[in-house]
Amino acid sequence: MPVINQNVLFVSMTNAANGAENVLFMAASAIGAPMMFAKKVNSGGLDIPKEQSSYYASTNSMFMGFLKLIKLLKPYRKDFILISTHPYLNAYLGFLKRVGYIKSQLIVRECTSVFTRFTGLKKMSYKLAYYLGYPGVDLVVCQTSLMRYQFLQHINFIPNQKIIVQGNPINLKLINTKAKLPLDDPDTIGDFICAAGRLIPEKGFSVLIHAFSYIEKQYPTLKLLILGEGGKRVELFRLIETLGLTDRVILKGRIDNPMPYFKRARICVLSSIKEGFPNVLLEMMSVNPSVVATLCAGGIEAIPGVLKVKPDSVNELVIGIEKALDKSIGSPSSVIKQYLHNRTPEIFINSLLKSLPAVNNL
């Protein structure tokens, strides 16, 4: 699919290889557009090819990165389309546009539903950021209809027509190439369940570990591998020890290429309690036909070929995993493949760029 020819710059908080950053990277790669980052991470960053331009405002602090962005953005102040993701960064760029420094068009993507995810001072800080910066944006992109509804419930100073829904993209060609790479890991010998994500409460890994403890005796050779790193590692490891599962549940840490794990797993599990939209689910289902997913975000209920369960429920997850384990191993169905083919990075970026003329005519 040919992509609309436009001068586009993608702006991100960091170059960490997380979900929101990967979405921008896929879109930027699809059109060969430059990327700009407020802060460069020391490890675990996006694998940006040398031929794709990338700029970093700071290698030390996010605060300095935001300040230095002003100078870095100078060549892109006019006649460009800026696309960013993360409420604080979106609001910052929107504020720069409101005061006249940025005259280029600004598309901002919501990476999560902040008003339902956060409380207290954190929620108040987001509300202030939205109030100060979002009146300057040209287009707000929500990942799901539910996210758009939640956004409109809390933000009433942006015209509804400027808030669109566009599902996250997925690079099937790259994923399938990575999935075919050799996997030299003794933990993957035999059957295993695979989950992946940052070790934070929202990912529901404690619920998953408890669920595994109820089924592990029925499957004495089955393991649970959790890929990812985060602040709850010690807490999760203590839970594993308490349940006597140190030989069966393995916290693998950060894995640069999780695709071979997803492909070889007996089943893949998304155990999240609350998400914006989990990109890892699309990755799992692209290489493995047996996926259990909690209804942690809008849109998941409509995804074909995935076994869905209520979030934050050990019992529901046990039932879902047992059903998935009873299924035969095969390959993703034609329905799943078609669903994923409708989410290419080219379709994603074309949809955003086509939406701007309509918004400008409001």
N, C-alpha and C positions, 0 to 999 in steps of 0.2 A: 504494500500500500504506500503510494507516494505521500510524503508528509508536507503539509503547508510550509512554504518557504518564508521564514520570518527570522528577524534578529532576536534571539532568545538567550537570556542568561538565567541559570538556575542558581539559587542562593540557599545555603543550608547552614544550620548552627555549627555542625562538625562534619567531618568525613568518616565518622564511625559507621560501620556496616550494619546499622539497625534498619528496621522496617521503613521508616519515613525517608531516611537517607537513600535507601536502595530504590525507592520509588522514583525520586528525583534523578538518580543515577541512570536508571533504565530509560527514562524519558530523554535525558540529555544525550545519552549514547545513541538513541534512535535518530536524532537529528544532528549529531556531532556538535552540540552546543557547549559552550564553556560552563564551568561550575565554579562557584565562589563559596568559601567556607569562613565563618567567623573564627573558628579555632580548629587547628590541626591536632588530631589525636596521635599519641605516641605509638600505639599498636592497635591492631584490629581494624584498620581503616579500609575504605573502599578500594578495590583494585582498579584504579583509573588508568587506562592506557596512556602512554606517553604522547600519542598524537592528539589526545583530547585535552584542551587547555583547562587548567585548574589553578585557582588562586586562593591563598590562605592569608587572612588578616592577622592572625596571631598564632603563635605556638605555645603561649604561656597561659593566658586567661581569657575567659569568655568576655569579661568586661572590656578588656583592651581590644578584643576582636571586634566588638560592636562599635567601639570608637573608631577603629582603623578602617572599618567597612566604608565609612563616609568617603575617604580618599580613594579606596579601591573601586568604588562604584562610579567615580567621576566619568569614565568613558561610556558608561551605560545609562547616564542620567536621562538622555533623550533618545527617541526613535527605537527603543528596545521594548521587549516584553520581559519583565522580571517574574520568575516563578519561584515561590519559596514555600517552606513547610515548617511549622511550629509556631504556636500563637505568639510567643514573645518576639521572635524574629519577624513574623508577619506584621505585628503591630508596630515594630520599630521601622520597618520599611514603609508601612502605611503612614506613619507620622512624618517621615522624611518627605513623603509625597505631599502630605497636607501642608507642610511649611514651604513647599515649592522647590526643594532641592532635587527631588526625583520628579521628572516629567514623563518618564516612560510609563507604559501600562503595567499594572501590578496584579498578578494572579496569586492568591494564597490558598494553600491546601491545609485543611484541618487534619491533624495527625491523630487526634483523639477527641472524645467528648469531655472537655475539661470540666464542665459544670456538673456532670454526673459522677465524674471520677474523683474530683478533689473537694475538700471542705476547708472551712476556716480561713486562715490568712492566705494560704495558697490559692484558694478559689477567689478571694478578694483581689489578689494581685493580678490574676488572669482577667478578671472583670475590668480592672483599671486599664490594663494593656489593651483590651478590646475597645474600650471607650476612647482611648487616646489615638489609636492607630487605625482601626478598621474602617472608619469613615473614609479613609483615603484609598482603599483598595478598589479595584475594578471588578474583580470576580472572586468569589469564595467557593472553593471546591470541597464538598463533603464526600466521604467515601461511601456512605449508605444513606438511604432515605430516612432511617432512624436518626442518624447523626444530624442530618439537615433539620429534622423536626426538633431535636433537642437544642440545636443552635438557635432556631427561631423562637423557642420558648424563653430564651435568655437574652437574645440580642434583637432589639426592636428598632434600631436606627440605621439598618441597611435594607434597601429595597429587596423584597423577596426574589425578584427576578435576577438579582446578582448572585444568588446562592444556588449552585447547581449540584447535582449528584453525578459523580463519575467514579466507577469502581477502580480499584488498584490494578496496575498492569502486572504481567508476568512474562518473563523472557524464556519461553519454552525451549528454544534452541540451546541457549546457554545452560539451562538446568539439565537437559538431557545429556549434554556433553559432560557436565560435571558428574552426573550420576553414574556414568560409565567408567569413571576413573577407579583404579584399584583401591581397595580398602584393607590396609594392613593393620588390623586391630584385633587382638585375641578376644576382646570382649564381644565381638560380633560373630564368634563361632557359635553355632546353634541358634535357636530362636530368641528373638528379643523384641520388646516393645520400644519404640523410639518417640521421645518428646523433645522439644527444643524451645529455647527462649531465655530471656534474662531471668536470673534467680531472684525474682521479686514477688511479693504477695499476689499481685494481679494475675500472674501466670498459673496459679492454682496447683503448683507442684506438690504441696503438702497434701492436698486432696487426692492427687494422683497416686502418691506414695501410699496413702492409707487404703485407697482402692486396690492397689496391687497386693497389699498385705492380705486382702480377703480372697484373692484368687491364686496366690503363688503356690499353695499346697496342691492345687489341682493340676498345675503345670510345673513340675519340679525342676525342669531344665530351662524354664523361661526367665529372661532377665528384663530389667527395665533400665534403659539408658537415657539419661537426661543430658542434652547438649546445651551448654550455655554457662555463663558466669554471672555473678551478681552478689548483692549484699546479704542475701539469705542463705549463702552456702553453708555456713557453720550451723545454722538452725536446722536446715534440711538434713545435714549429715547426722546431727544428734537424733532427729526423728528416725532416720534409717537405722541407727544403732539401737534405739529404744525398741523398734519393731523387730529387731534381729534379722535385718535384711542387708547387712553389709556386703554379702557375697552375691546378692541378687539385684540390688538397686545401685547403679553406678553414676555418680555425677562426673561427667566427662570433661567439664570445663568448656572453654571456648573452642569450637571446631570451625576452622576456616571454610571447609567444604562439607556441609552436612548432607548433601544430596545422596552420596552412596549409602549413608546410614538410613535415610528415608526409603531408598529403593530396596534395600536388603531386609528391612524390618518385617517381622511377621505382621504387625500393624503399627500405624502411626497414631499418636494421640495428641489432640489439642485440648488442654485442660484449663484454659484461661477462665477467669471469673468475669473480667470486664476488659474489652478491647475497643479500639477504634474500628479497625478491621485487621485480622491477623494474616499478614502476607505469607507466613509460614504454612498456613493451611493450604493455600494455593500451590506452594512448592511440594508439600507432602502428596496431595492428590494428583499432581502431575506425573509422579513416578511410582505411586503405590495405590492399588485399588482398595485397600482396607484402611480406612481412616475414620476415627472416632473424634467428633468435635463437639465441644460445649456450645450452646447458643449464647456466646459471650458478646456478640455484636450483631447489629442489624445486617440483614442480607444472607446470613448463614443458613437460615431456614429454607431459602430458595435454591441452595447449591445442590445439584444432583449428585447421587452416588456416595454421599457421605452419611455415616451413621451419627445422628444428632442426639444429644442429651442435654438436660438442664445443667446450668453451671453451678459450681459450689455445692455439689452433692456427691458424697462418696458412693451412696447406693446407686444413683443414676449412672455414674461412671463405671461401677462394677458391672452393671447390666449391659452397658454399651460395649465394654471391652470383651465380655464373654460372648456376646453376639458376634462381634468382629472376629474373634478367634475361631469361631465355628465356620466362618466362611472359607472357601477355597482360595488359594493364591492365584491371581491371574494378572491381567494388565488393565490399566484404566479403560473404562468403557468408552464407546464412541460419543455418548452423551457428555461425559466428563471432558473428553478431548475438545468437543465443540464449544463447551462452556469456557474452557481455558483459551481457546483460539480467539474468542471474542474479547480477550483482555490483553492483547498485545501492546507493547509500548507505543507503537505507531498509532493504534486506535486511540489510546489514552491521550497522547499529545495533540493529535488532530482534533479530538473532541474539545479540548480546552481552547485551542486557538480558534476554532470555528465559533465558540460561544462568545468570544469577545466582541465581534461586530454587533451582535444582537444586544449585548449589554450597553454598548456605546450609544445605541439609538434610543435608550430609555429617556 
